[in-house]
Amino acid sequence: MLSILDKYIIKKFFVSFFFSAFMFTMIALVIDFSDKLEKFIDKELPARQVISEYYLNFIPWINGILWPLFALMAVIFFTSRLAKNSEIIATLSAGVSFRRFLRPYLIAGGVLAVVHFVGSHYFIPLGNKTYINFENTYIHPSNQRLKTENIHIFLDADSKIFIRNYRSRDTSMRGVFLERFAGGRMVELINAEIMEWVGPPNNWRLSDYQIRRFDGDSESFALEKKGSLDTTLNLVPADFVRYSNQKEMMTSGELRAFIAYENAKGLDTAKKMVTELHRRSADPYTILVLTIIGAAVASRKVRGGVGLHLAFGVTIGALYIVLSRFSTTFANQLDLPSGISVWLPNILFTIVAIVLLHRAQK
């Protein structure tokens, strides 16, 4: 059962949190609109399309990034007011322990963390499909990344393909080597000067090709053709096109399937997807950690009052952002496990929260 004190603190938490979210969202919208207005005009985009496809999905995306900081700022703001009015001192003097005092903070923070968890794994990526497709089409078409030269792809466990050059404008390839294996030994090598996309599901046409088959250490025969050969490969043109923000458009279920697909083909983007998957689980936990830190710091009555506490909150938030960006970079660029790298800021901040909790006003 929630006591009157619990309901009072939870109400203060939610009111402060959503007020902070509203204010920062409005600021983000104004800044983003002023930055992109010229591109909207150049593309002659109607206002209805900009609002429905871009900004209605931009709002959940920006909030998904900043919710942990909103929670920290909200806790510091209203808790500092409670401390300034001596409400916390009165509560603790009445025999309420500080851990019991933290219970409504953890309840409210837990609710926000659960909402953030569900949104990060499913609802925000769904909105991002529309928002990011709009951005990649009209605002930042350079986000597209093409694999065009010296490409190695595993088609399945027993075959792989090397492509010297890929042309996206006509989905054709030059210098194709298709290798098939059995028992760890190469049994067939198909070399084609040109390979072209025929159509779905996985149809390709080889031109000016040569087939070489091997039996043990000896080559049985080579068959050369100047004509064409139609074949089916576990390969589609989409395998050569990637967007720098593609991971943000996938729900977690789609991310897991994509990671398995990329690993099976031996492509190099799977690690970034694994990092994104861990980040979606780490950010909701951050809300709880920053809630504890904010409550432990702001509950003590100091001369600087709300201003000093907010300055501390901004500093903690800045450190959190810097560490999060560093950890993501380490996870993607260095040979470190993605899970450890992404969760490292939360581990460090958990230690800070425990220390501040022990030193909080009793």
VENGIKA-V463174 format. One record per residue. N is the residue number from 1. SS is DSSP state (@ for helix, = for strand, . for the rest). PHI is phi in whole degrees, 0 to 359 (* if undefined). Layout:
n=N ss=SS phi=PHI
n=N ss=SS phi=PHI
This chain:
n=1 ss=. phi=*
n=2 ss=. phi=272
n=3 ss=. phi=278
n=4 ss=@ phi=299
n=5 ss=@ phi=297
n=6 ss=@ phi=300
n=7 ss=@ phi=297
n=8 ss=@ phi=296
n=9 ss=@ phi=290
n=10 ss=@ phi=299
n=11 ss=@ phi=298
n=12 ss=@ phi=300
n=13 ss=@ phi=300
n=14 ss=@ phi=294
n=15 ss=@ phi=297
n=16 ss=@ phi=294
n=17 ss=@ phi=296
n=18 ss=@ phi=289
n=19 ss=@ phi=293
n=20 ss=@ phi=298
n=21 ss=@ phi=298
n=22 ss=@ phi=296
n=23 ss=@ phi=296
n=24 ss=@ phi=292
n=25 ss=@ phi=295
n=26 ss=@ phi=298
n=27 ss=@ phi=297
n=28 ss=@ phi=297
n=29 ss=@ phi=296
n=30 ss=@ phi=296
n=31 ss=@ phi=296
n=32 ss=@ phi=294
n=33 ss=@ phi=296
n=34 ss=@ phi=295
n=35 ss=@ phi=285
n=36 ss=@ phi=253
n=37 ss=@ phi=303
n=38 ss=@ phi=298
n=39 ss=@ phi=290
n=40 ss=@ phi=299
n=41 ss=@ phi=289
n=42 ss=@ phi=298
n=43 ss=. phi=277
n=44 ss=. phi=55
n=45 ss=. phi=276
n=46 ss=. phi=291
n=47 ss=@ phi=300
n=48 ss=@ phi=298
n=49 ss=@ phi=293
n=50 ss=@ phi=298
n=51 ss=@ phi=288
n=52 ss=@ phi=287
n=53 ss=@ phi=269
n=54 ss=@ phi=256
n=55 ss=@ phi=285
n=56 ss=@ phi=294
n=57 ss=@ phi=261
n=58 ss=@ phi=292
n=59 ss=@ phi=299
n=60 ss=@ phi=298
n=61 ss=@ phi=296
n=62 ss=@ phi=292
n=63 ss=@ phi=290
n=64 ss=@ phi=299
n=65 ss=@ phi=284
n=66 ss=@ phi=259
n=67 ss=@ phi=306
n=68 ss=@ phi=302
n=69 ss=@ phi=290
n=70 ss=@ phi=300
n=71 ss=@ phi=297
n=72 ss=@ phi=298
n=73 ss=@ phi=295
n=74 ss=@ phi=296
n=75 ss=@ phi=298
n=76 ss=@ phi=297
n=77 ss=@ phi=297
n=78 ss=@ phi=281
n=79 ss=@ phi=290
n=80 ss=@ phi=298
n=81 ss=@ phi=296
n=82 ss=@ phi=297
n=83 ss=@ phi=293
n=84 ss=@ phi=297
n=85 ss=. phi=273
n=86 ss=. phi=62
n=87 ss=@ phi=288
n=88 ss=@ phi=289
n=89 ss=@ phi=300
n=90 ss=@ phi=296
n=91 ss=@ phi=294
n=92 ss=@ phi=292
n=93 ss=@ phi=293
n=94 ss=. phi=281
n=95 ss=. phi=101
n=96 ss=. phi=278
n=97 ss=. phi=288
n=98 ss=@ phi=294
n=99 ss=@ phi=295
n=100 ss=@ phi=293
n=101 ss=@ phi=296
n=102 ss=@ phi=282
n=103 ss=@ phi=304
n=104 ss=@ phi=296
n=105 ss=@ phi=298
n=106 ss=@ phi=291
n=107 ss=@ phi=295
n=108 ss=@ phi=296
n=109 ss=@ phi=296
n=110 ss=@ phi=295
n=111 ss=@ phi=299
n=112 ss=@ phi=296
n=113 ss=@ phi=295
n=114 ss=@ phi=295
n=115 ss=@ phi=300
n=116 ss=@ phi=296
n=117 ss=@ phi=299
n=118 ss=@ phi=296
n=119 ss=@ phi=296
n=120 ss=@ phi=295
n=121 ss=@ phi=277
n=122 ss=@ phi=225
n=123 ss=@ phi=290
n=124 ss=@ phi=296
n=125 ss=@ phi=300
n=126 ss=@ phi=298
n=127 ss=@ phi=293
n=128 ss=@ phi=294
n=129 ss=@ phi=303
n=130 ss=@ phi=284
n=131 ss=@ phi=298
n=132 ss=@ phi=283
n=133 ss=@ phi=300
n=134 ss=@ phi=299
n=135 ss=@ phi=295
n=136 ss=@ phi=292
n=137 ss=@ phi=277
n=138 ss=@ phi=252
n=139 ss=@ phi=251
n=140 ss=. phi=231
n=141 ss=@ phi=297
n=142 ss=@ phi=290
n=143 ss=@ phi=294
n=144 ss== phi=289
n=145 ss== phi=241
n=146 ss== phi=252
n=147 ss=. phi=270
n=148 ss=. phi=237
n=149 ss== phi=223
n=150 ss== phi=49
n=151 ss== phi=256
n=152 ss== phi=248
n=153 ss== phi=222
n=154 ss== phi=277
n=155 ss== phi=279
n=156 ss== phi=199
n=157 ss=. phi=294
n=158 ss=. phi=240
n=159 ss== phi=208
n=160 ss== phi=214
n=161 ss== phi=227
n=162 ss== phi=243
n=163 ss== phi=234
n=164 ss== phi=287
n=165 ss== phi=209
n=166 ss== phi=238
n=167 ss== phi=246
n=168 ss=. phi=286
n=169 ss=. phi=295
n=170 ss=. phi=231
n=171 ss=. phi=47
n=172 ss== phi=241
n=173 ss== phi=229
n=174 ss== phi=235
n=175 ss== phi=68
n=176 ss== phi=255
n=177 ss== phi=235
n=178 ss== phi=251
n=179 ss== phi=248
n=180 ss== phi=238
n=181 ss== phi=235
n=182 ss== phi=211
n=183 ss=. phi=63
n=184 ss=. phi=82
n=185 ss== phi=241
n=186 ss== phi=288
n=187 ss== phi=245
n=188 ss== phi=206
n=189 ss== phi=228
n=190 ss== phi=249
n=191 ss== phi=246
n=192 ss== phi=230
n=193 ss== phi=290
n=194 ss== phi=223
n=195 ss== phi=227
n=196 ss== phi=236
n=197 ss== phi=285
n=198 ss== phi=265
n=199 ss== phi=160
n=200 ss=. phi=293
n=201 ss=. phi=279
n=202 ss=. phi=214
n=203 ss== phi=265
n=204 ss== phi=227
n=205 ss== phi=235
n=206 ss== phi=264
n=207 ss== phi=234
n=208 ss== phi=52
n=209 ss== phi=252
n=210 ss== phi=222
n=211 ss== phi=249
n=212 ss== phi=236
n=213 ss== phi=243
n=214 ss== phi=234
n=215 ss== phi=234
n=216 ss=. phi=70
n=217 ss=. phi=268
n=218 ss== phi=250
n=219 ss== phi=269
n=220 ss== phi=289
n=221 ss== phi=194
n=222 ss== phi=235
n=223 ss== phi=243
n=224 ss== phi=250
n=225 ss== phi=226
n=226 ss== phi=265
n=227 ss== phi=275
n=228 ss== phi=230
n=229 ss== phi=222
n=230 ss== phi=272
n=231 ss== phi=213
n=232 ss== phi=245
n=233 ss=. phi=233
n=234 ss=. phi=281
n=235 ss=. phi=205
n=236 ss=. phi=225
n=237 ss=@ phi=303
n=238 ss=@ phi=297
n=239 ss=@ phi=293
n=240 ss=@ phi=259
n=241 ss== phi=244
n=242 ss== phi=223
n=243 ss== phi=251
n=244 ss=. phi=298
n=245 ss=. phi=248
n=246 ss=@ phi=297
n=247 ss=@ phi=297
n=248 ss=@ phi=284
n=249 ss=@ phi=268
n=250 ss=. phi=252
n=251 ss=. phi=292
n=252 ss=@ phi=297
n=253 ss=@ phi=297
n=254 ss=@ phi=293
n=255 ss=@ phi=297
n=256 ss=@ phi=298
n=257 ss=@ phi=295
n=258 ss=@ phi=292
n=259 ss=@ phi=299
n=260 ss=@ phi=298
n=261 ss=@ phi=294
n=262 ss=@ phi=294
n=263 ss=@ phi=296
n=264 ss=@ phi=296
n=265 ss=@ phi=268
n=266 ss=. phi=71
n=267 ss=. phi=278
n=268 ss=. phi=257
n=269 ss=. phi=259
n=270 ss=@ phi=295
n=271 ss=@ phi=296
n=272 ss=@ phi=295
n=273 ss=@ phi=291
n=274 ss=@ phi=297
n=275 ss=@ phi=300
n=276 ss=@ phi=298
n=277 ss=@ phi=295
n=278 ss=@ phi=293
n=279 ss=@ phi=298
n=280 ss=@ phi=295
n=281 ss=@ phi=269
n=282 ss=@ phi=284
n=283 ss=@ phi=297
n=284 ss=@ phi=300
n=285 ss=@ phi=296
n=286 ss=@ phi=301
n=287 ss=@ phi=302
n=288 ss=@ phi=295
n=289 ss=@ phi=296
n=290 ss=@ phi=291
n=291 ss=@ phi=296
n=292 ss=@ phi=296
n=293 ss=@ phi=299
n=294 ss=@ phi=298
n=295 ss=@ phi=293
n=296 ss=@ phi=294
n=297 ss=@ phi=280
n=298 ss=@ phi=282
n=299 ss=. phi=285
n=300 ss=. phi=270
n=301 ss=. phi=283
n=302 ss=. phi=229
n=303 ss=. phi=295
n=304 ss=. phi=289
n=305 ss=@ phi=63
n=306 ss=@ phi=299
n=307 ss=@ phi=300
n=308 ss=@ phi=295
n=309 ss=@ phi=295
n=310 ss=@ phi=294
n=311 ss=@ phi=298
n=312 ss=@ phi=296
n=313 ss=@ phi=297
n=314 ss=@ phi=298
n=315 ss=@ phi=296
n=316 ss=@ phi=299
n=317 ss=@ phi=298
n=318 ss=@ phi=295
n=319 ss=@ phi=298
n=320 ss=@ phi=298
n=321 ss=@ phi=296
n=322 ss=@ phi=298
n=323 ss=@ phi=296
n=324 ss=@ phi=296
n=325 ss=@ phi=294
n=326 ss=@ phi=297
n=327 ss=@ phi=295
n=328 ss=@ phi=294
n=329 ss=@ phi=297
n=330 ss=@ phi=298
n=331 ss=@ phi=295
n=332 ss=@ phi=274
n=333 ss=@ phi=258
n=334 ss=. phi=257
n=335 ss=. phi=276
n=336 ss=. phi=238
n=337 ss=. phi=301
n=338 ss=@ phi=300
n=339 ss=@ phi=299
n=340 ss=@ phi=295
n=341 ss=@ phi=297
n=342 ss=@ phi=291
n=343 ss=@ phi=275
n=344 ss=@ phi=303
n=345 ss=@ phi=301
n=346 ss=@ phi=294
n=347 ss=@ phi=296
n=348 ss=@ phi=295
n=349 ss=@ phi=290
n=350 ss=@ phi=295
n=351 ss=@ phi=298
n=352 ss=@ phi=300
n=353 ss=@ phi=297
n=354 ss=@ phi=295
n=355 ss=@ phi=298
n=356 ss=@ phi=295
n=357 ss=@ phi=295
n=358 ss=@ phi=289
n=359 ss=@ phi=263
n=360 ss=. phi=291
n=361 ss=. phi=298
n=362 ss=. phi=256
